[in-house]
């Protein structure tokens, strides 16, 4: 077994890291606000339902179906926003760990234009394209970004 180091990437400057961290925090605040609004709106509806307040109810089945659809749609949005929130938090952890800007698949640098467009990106364009085609290149279990293994 031969262990090789992955290609080195040029480290981001502290100024760039601060800019990305600020951008991530801004997006995080917006996402938290959206989750709070969507979840609060749906919790208020559920609370109204559980108290038996029938004054706002329409007794037509189509209206009830529409209400259920709207509620499910909002809850799906909350779920998607929670996924984005998780990705943002992971990116903030990568900044603190010193691995931000490195592709999690190949270890190469993620293009700065990509990081500006999607500050929580964890793959370079090449690896992301491959993963979307179903040809994901996974690292073997236990292998880190800084090492690759190949048997000779």
Buried (B, 14 or more C-beta within 10 A) or exposed (E): EEEEEBEEBEEBEEEBBEBBBEBBEEBBEEBBEBBEBBBEBBEEBEEBBEEEEEEEEEEEEEEEEEBEEEBEEBEEBBEBBBEBBEBBEEBBEBBEEEBBBBBBBBBBBBBEEBBEEBBBBBBBEBBBEBBEEEEEEEBEEEEEBEBBEEEE
